[in-house]
Amino acid sequence: VLQYPVRVSDIDIFDHMNNSVYWSVVEEYLATMPELMSAPLRGTIEHDLPVALGDKLEILRHVHPAGSTDKFGPDLVDRPVITLT
């Protein structure tokens, strides 16, 4: 679990966290987990409410069991997938 405090610069004109910041947080997390970068990844961001200034985010990781596959990529072939949520 990685905690991320929301910064003033993360907030857009609608007073919630800009969508591009969500992916920046995921990219920062992945930089600390090189073992995740050795396999194809599918990132999923789920939230029930907008993230506002002062909120604290938690990044949780879920790895599908061995043998799990999903179709993706230019050739749409079955490959192992790790989902970061």
C-alpha positions as CSV (number, residue, x, y, z in Angstrom):
1,V,0.0,0.0,0.0
2,L,1.3,3.4,-1.0
3,Q,-0.2,6.6,0.5
4,Y,-0.3,9.8,-1.5
5,P,-1.3,13.2,-0.1
6,V,-3.2,15.3,-2.6
7,R,-1.3,18.6,-3.4
8,V,-2.6,22.0,-4.4
9,S,-1.0,21.5,-7.8
10,D,-3.1,18.3,-8.3
11,I,-6.4,20.1,-8.2
12,D,-8.0,21.4,-11.4
13,I,-10.6,24.2,-12.0
14,F,-13.4,21.8,-11.0
15,D,-11.9,21.6,-7.4
16,H,-11.0,17.9,-7.7
17,M,-7.9,16.0,-8.7
18,N,-7.1,16.2,-12.4
19,N,-7.3,12.8,-14.3
20,S,-3.7,13.0,-15.4
21,V,-2.6,13.1,-11.8
22,Y,-4.1,9.8,-11.1
23,W,-1.8,8.2,-13.7
24,S,1.2,10.2,-12.3
25,V,0.6,8.6,-8.9
26,V,0.5,5.1,-10.5
27,E,3.7,5.8,-12.5
28,E,5.5,6.9,-9.3
29,Y,4.3,3.7,-7.6
30,L,5.5,1.5,-10.5
31,A,8.9,3.2,-10.4
32,T,9.3,1.7,-6.9
33,M,8.2,-1.8,-8.0
34,P,10.6,-3.0,-10.8
35,E,9.3,-6.5,-10.6
36,L,6.0,-5.3,-11.9
37,M,7.6,-3.8,-14.9
38,S,8.8,-7.3,-16.1
39,A,5.3,-8.3,-17.1
40,P,2.5,-6.7,-19.1
41,L,0.4,-4.5,-16.9
42,R,-3.2,-3.3,-17.0
43,G,-3.8,-0.3,-14.8
44,T,-7.3,0.3,-13.3
45,I,-8.2,3.4,-11.4
46,E,-11.4,3.1,-9.4
47,H,-13.0,5.8,-7.3
48,D,-16.5,6.4,-5.9
49,L,-16.2,10.2,-5.4
50,P,-13.9,12.9,-6.8
51,V,-10.6,13.3,-4.9
52,A,-10.3,16.8,-3.3
53,L,-7.5,18.8,-1.7
54,G,-6.7,17.3,1.7
55,D,-7.7,13.8,0.8
56,K,-5.2,11.0,1.1
57,L,-5.0,8.3,-1.5
58,E,-4.0,4.7,-1.0
59,I,-2.7,2.6,-3.9
60,L,-3.4,-1.1,-3.5
61,R,-2.0,-3.8,-5.7
62,H,-3.8,-6.9,-6.8
63,V,-2.0,-9.6,-8.8
64,H,-4.1,-12.1,-10.7
65,P,-3.3,-15.8,-10.0
66,A,-0.9,-17.6,-12.2
67,G,-2.5,-18.6,-15.5
68,S,-4.8,-15.7,-15.6
69,T,-4.9,-14.1,-19.0
70,D,-6.5,-11.2,-20.8
71,K,-6.6,-10.2,-24.4
72,F,-4.8,-6.9,-25.1
73,G,-2.1,-5.4,-27.2
74,P,-1.8,-4.8,-31.0
75,D,-2.1,-8.6,-31.8
76,L,-4.8,-9.3,-29.2
77,V,-3.1,-12.4,-27.9
78,D,-3.6,-14.0,-24.5
79,R,-0.8,-13.0,-22.1
80,P,-0.3,-13.0,-18.3
81,V,-1.6,-9.7,-16.8
82,I,-0.9,-7.9,-13.5
83,T,-3.6,-5.4,-12.5
84,L,-2.6,-2.4,-10.4
85,T,-5.6,-0.9,-8.7
